[in-house]
Amino acid sequence: MNVPAAWYLVLAAVLFGIGAFGVLTRRSALIMFMCIELMLNAVNLTFVTFSRTLSDISGQAIVFFVMVVAAAEVTVGLGIVVAVFRRRSSTSVDELSELKG
Amino acid sequence: MIAGTYAIPGILVFVTSAVLILVGAIGVITLKNPVHSALSLIMTLFGVAVAFIAQEADFLAAVQIIVYAGAIVVLFLFVIMFLGVDRRDHVSVEPLVGQRAFAAVGVVVTVAGLITLMARSHWVTGAMSVSTGGTRLAGADGNVRQLGTAVFTTYLYAFEATAALLIIAVVGAVLLARRERANQEDDQTSQEVSS
């Protein structure tokens, strides 16, 4: 009835790759957070696919917890971005180089 | 040949979700305006929700729409508007020489490795999992009940830990957003006093 799990797994791998490319190349901290969300969603998709393939609800339960952690991460991360922006008037990660040795 | 092997609706749903996911993801990393990136992110999240529904994860699909598209992206948009950074990002400028090429090579190697790993390993054994005692996934009717049972029995401690995590995240976000303003007000008043 359904398409093979491998199709969804390849789709999730490609989505993870796109997110990783965005984290590596974009300079804006906000866009980097969005790319991290892309990578988290790719992993969630993999979990759900394996949950269906192995007929195990644990995969879906873990996706539930990943969503909670993602929400917490975005909340604190955007709080840090706002705090940095107030001090530096920029969200570019290239300009945050005070700790460079 | 493919259409003969698998049912047409399943293929259509997969293609729909794949197009939504990939177009949205490419939009997130290529669009210059952060607001457009956030809207592309909604598209990707919606595609993932479609894939969830196609794979019998109904509750997670609803949570995906409500929490991700409804709360997290709105939070992103709120911060973008609040900071006023919705001007164009300089995507054409490459700060480090050859950074794009190195990133592309690394990503291609990673994805190729993942796909090779999937193609060469035998993860579909047909055996039932141990944690659910060999019961099958409930499908559309009992998905919420089954997931709720798993979360509140097997993963109860993890669930309680997420409660603490959310409280910590809220307190941390409020602290990060408030303390800076208090300092600025202190600075202003001290400057006024000194002047």
Contacts between the chains, C-beta under 8 A, distances in Angstrom:
chain1	res1	chain2	res2	distance
A	1	B	6	7.9
A	1	B	7	5.5
A	1	B	10	6.1
A	2	B	6	7.5
A	2	B	7	7.7
A	2	B	10	4.7
A	2	B	54	6.7
A	2	B	55	7.2
A	3	B	6	5.4
A	3	B	10	4.7
A	3	B	11	5.9
A	3	B	14	4.7
A	4	B	6	7.4
A	5	B	124	7.1
A	6	B	118	6.3
A	6	B	119	7.7
A	7	B	14	5.8
A	8	B	14	7.2
A	8	B	51	6.2
A	8	B	55	7.0
A	9	B	118	5.2
A	10	B	115	5.9
A	10	B	118	7.2
A	11	B	14	7.9
A	11	B	17	7.7
A	11	B	18	5.3
A	11	B	21	6.5
A	11	B	22	7.7
A	11	B	51	7.5
A	13	B	111	5.2
A	13	B	114	4.3
A	13	B	115	5.6
A	13	B	118	7.4
A	14	B	22	6.8
A	14	B	111	6.2
A	15	B	21	5.7
A	15	B	22	7.2
A	15	B	25	5.6
A	15	B	44	7.5
A	16	B	110	7.8
A	16	B	111	7.2
A	16	B	114	7.3
A	17	B	107	4.6
A	17	B	108	7.4
A	17	B	110	6.3
A	17	B	111	4.0
A	18	B	22	7.5
A	18	B	25	4.3
A	18	B	26	6.4
A	18	B	28	7.8
A	18	B	29	6.2
A	18	B	107	7.9
A	19	B	25	6.8
A	19	B	29	7.8
A	20	B	103	7.9
A	20	B	106	7.7
A	20	B	107	5.2
A	20	B	110	6.6
A	21	B	29	6.2
A	21	B	103	5.5
A	21	B	104	6.6
A	21	B	107	4.6
A	22	B	28	6.3
A	22	B	29	3.6
A	24	B	99	7.3
A	24	B	102	7.9
A	24	B	103	3.7
A	24	B	106	7.1
A	24	B	107	7.3
A	25	B	29	7.2
A	25	B	99	6.3
A	25	B	100	5.6
A	25	B	103	5.1
A	26	B	29	6.4
A	26	B	89	7.5
A	26	B	91	7.4
A	27	B	89	7.0
A	27	B	90	7.4
A	27	B	95	6.7
A	28	B	34	6.4
A	28	B	85	7.3
A	28	B	89	5.2
A	30	B	34	5.4
A	30	B	37	7.9
A	30	B	76	6.7
A	30	B	79	6.8
A	30	B	80	6.3
A	30	B	85	6.9
A	31	B	28	7.2
A	31	B	29	7.4
A	31	B	34	6.3
A	31	B	37	5.7
A	31	B	89	7.0
A	33	B	76	7.2
A	34	B	28	5.3
A	34	B	37	5.8
A	34	B	38	6.7
A	34	B	41	5.1
A	34	B	76	6.6
A	35	B	28	6.5
A	35	B	29	6.3
A	37	B	41	6.5
A	37	B	45	7.9
A	37	B	68	7.5
A	37	B	72	6.9
A	38	B	25	5.4
A	38	B	28	6.3
A	38	B	41	7.4
A	38	B	44	6.4
A	41	B	44	6.8
A	41	B	45	6.6
A	41	B	48	4.9
A	41	B	68	7.7
A	44	B	48	6.9
A	44	B	60	7.8
A	45	B	48	5.8
A	45	B	51	5.8
A	45	B	52	7.8
A	48	B	51	7.4
A	48	B	52	5.6
A	48	B	55	5.2
A	48	B	57	4.8
A	48	B	60	6.6
A	49	B	55	6.1
A	50	B	123	7.3
A	51	B	55	7.5
A	51	B	57	6.9
A	51	B	137	7.0
A	52	B	55	4.4
A	52	B	56	5.7
A	52	B	57	7.6
A	52	B	137	6.6
A	53	B	123	7.4
A	53	B	124	5.7
A	54	B	124	7.8
A	54	B	128	7.9
A	54	B	129	5.5
A	55	B	128	6.4
A	55	B	129	7.0
A	55	B	132	7.9
A	55	B	136	5.0
A	55	B	137	4.6
A	56	B	128	7.8
A	56	B	129	3.7
A	56	B	131	6.6
A	56	B	132	5.8
A	56	B	137	7.2
A	57	B	132	5.7
A	57	B	137	6.4
A	57	B	138	7.9
A	57	B	146	5.1
A	57	B	147	6.0
A	57	B	149	8.0
A	57	B	150	4.7
A	58	B	129	6.8
A	58	B	131	5.1
A	58	B	132	7.1
A	58	B	150	6.5
A	58	B	154	7.2
A	60	B	57	5.3
A	60	B	59	7.6
A	60	B	60	5.7
A	60	B	143	7.9
A	60	B	147	5.4
A	60	B	150	7.6
A	61	B	147	6.3
A	61	B	150	4.6
A	61	B	151	5.4
A	61	B	154	7.2
A	61	B	155	5.2
A	63	B	57	7.4
A	63	B	60	5.5
A	64	B	60	6.8
A	64	B	63	7.2
A	64	B	147	7.0
A	64	B	151	6.3
A	65	B	155	7.3
A	65	B	158	5.9
A	65	B	159	7.9
A	65	B	162	6.0
A	67	B	60	7.8
A	67	B	63	6.2
A	67	B	64	7.5
A	67	B	67	5.7
A	67	B	68	7.3
A	68	B	162	4.4
A	68	B	165	6.8
A	68	B	166	6.7
A	69	B	162	7.5
A	69	B	165	6.9
A	70	B	68	7.8
A	70	B	72	7.1
A	71	B	67	6.2
A	71	B	71	6.9
A	71	B	72	6.2
A	71	B	166	7.5
A	71	B	169	7.6
A	72	B	165	5.3
A	72	B	166	5.9
A	72	B	168	7.6
A	72	B	169	3.6
A	73	B	169	7.8
A	74	B	72	5.2
A	74	B	75	6.1
A	74	B	76	7.5
A	75	B	75	7.2
A	75	B	169	4.8
A	75	B	170	6.9
A	75	B	172	7.7
A	75	B	173	4.6
A	76	B	169	5.4
A	76	B	172	5.0
A	76	B	173	5.8
A	76	B	176	7.2
A	78	B	75	6.1
A	78	B	76	7.2
A	78	B	79	4.8
A	78	B	173	7.6
A	79	B	172	6.6
A	79	B	173	4.1
A	79	B	175	8.0
A	79	B	176	3.6
A	79	B	177	5.5
A	80	B	176	6.0
A	81	B	79	6.5
A	81	B	83	7.6
A	82	B	79	6.3
A	82	B	82	7.1
A	82	B	83	6.8
A	82	B	176	7.1
A	82	B	177	6.0
A	83	B	176	4.9
A	83	B	177	7.2
A	83	B	180	5.3
A	85	B	83	5.0
A	85	B	85	7.6
A	86	B	180	5.1
A	86	B	181	8.0
A	86	B	184	7.6
A	87	B	180	7.4
A	91	B	83	6.7
A	91	B	85	5.5
A	94	B	95	5.5
